[in-house]
Amino acid sequence: MDAPERTQPAVPGALWLGVGLLLAGLCMGAVALLVADWRLAPLRTALDQRPPVLVLDLESALSDQSAEDASARLAELLQMARELGEQGVLVLDEKAVLSAPRRLVIVPRPEARGSRP
């Protein structure tokens, strides 16, 4: 009696189907991330060109404070304005710019001052 011939076990079709679905899912996820990044690019550009603006009413915030409390409160508010400016927010008082992102501040060169005819 001859022994039955041994063959390599075939990989079940369900395994190949699972691998195919996994690869398809990964590809779809990568495409979705690329499309989302592409769609958000104009928003990033708009935020760089036109940052969020916050108007801080210092007069009203300090009106009911004593002199000592007002100076401490003013220091807190100005620190908050600086932190917001570092995060990209343009912080305005009713009368002045309190803080702005560095990319929006124009500092004239010393040699350019007074050189206009």
PEGIJO-V390870 format. One record per helix or strand of 3 or more residues. SS is the DSSP state (@ for helix, = for strand). FROM is the first residue (numbers start at 1). LEN is the number of residues. If there is no record, write none. Layout:
SS|FROM|LEN  SS|FROM|LEN
This chain:
@|13|37  =|53|3  @|58|5  @|67|20  =|90|3  =|97|3  @|102|3  @|110|3
